[in-house]
Amino acid sequence: MSEHIPQSVHKSLTNIGLHNMKIVSNIMSLVVKRQDWWLSIDKTDIYGWAKPLDDWQQRGGRLRGDALELFKEYEKMGGEDFIPLTKNLTKSLDDCYTLSAKIKELAEDPTWRECQWNRLLAPGGYLSKTMEICKSRKLDAPSPLVVAAIFDHSLNCGIAGKDGSESVSKRVPLKLQGPDHEKEFLRAFLKKRQAVTADSKKASNNTNYVAPFSKLLDAGCMDLLDDGLIKKAMQVETKAT
């Protein structure tokens, strides 16, 4: 599974403290909610996945996350400039189709794959920010399960804001005494995440998303090296946020 992580980003992952690519792959499995994380919902390559056209139209043509930054990064690395296609999504169904088709065609493009990982690892990116949050909570060498739990929350609820991973992690009191302080932190973090909103739909989603991490915590699988335990932990119903 680690072969689906571009070789070109291994050094960057190591630089932020993620040295084992098998573990990084298992972190991605927990985030995507299945062990074949490199495949999208329709079993096509996740690197070429794009939002459904009607979803783009309903959202008023707004691109979620850091898609625009991703497109800018790709152009800088020698790829095609997609920015012009993003300016008219609400009015042009043709542009929606063209952009979706182009992204799907890029699935096997090594530059596009590297670009996506670069965005995760860039300053302020979801993965690099996750590691910063760990350090801010005095977890200088966080276990992979802690990284996965905070990374997953960042992707689903954002980093900033009252429900973001920064805020939720700060609600957990620091307890640096004893060998189990990291497990205590994670258990408290997951509890805070589950209660992050009173909205019934989001609360249901958070309950389901918390379950795999809680199961692995109970099993003591902090290093995310046991594929069998990970597979078993993910056998819970999850819904997209």
C-alpha positions, 0 to 999 in steps of 0.5 A: 500500500505504501507504493501509492505514496510518491517516492518524491515526498518520502523525504518531506514526510520524514522531515515532519516526523513520519518516517515509516511509509507503511504507517503513513499508508495506514494513517491514510486508510483511517482517514479515507475509511478503507484500507485501499485508500488510493481508490475513490468511492467508485473504485477509480484512482483517488488521485483523479477524483473530482466532485460530481458536476451537480455538486459543483453547481449546487455549491455555486461553483465554489471549490472546497478546501485548497483546490485553487492552491493545488491548481496553482502549485500544479502549474508551477510544477509544469502542469496545465493551468486550470484556474481559468476553468474555475472562474465560470463553474456556476454559469458553464456546465461545459467548464464543469465537465471539462475540469472534471474530465481533466482531473480524472485524466491526471490520476496517473500523472506523477506530478499531479500526485506529488502536487497533492501531497505537497499541499498536505505537507506545505506550511499550513497544510492539513498534515503539516498543521496536524504535526504542529498541533501535536507539538503545541500539546507537548507531543513532540513525537506523537504516535501514529494513532494520535496523528491520524485522529487529529489529521482526520478531524482537520480534514472533516471539521477544518483546522481553525474555528471553534470546531476545528482541530486546533480548538478541540485539541486545546480543550484537552488539559495537558497531563504530562505525567506518567507513561499513559499521558498520550493515551489519556490525551487521545481519549479526551480528544476523541470525546471532545470531537464526538461532542463537537456539535449538537447538530444531530447529523454532524453528531452522528457523523462524528460518532461514526468517525470517532469509533475506529480510533477509539477501537484502536486506542482500546486495543493499544494499537498506537503504532498502527502496525497491525493491519488486522486490528486496523481492518477490524476497527474500520468495520463500522458504519461511516457517513460523509460529512 
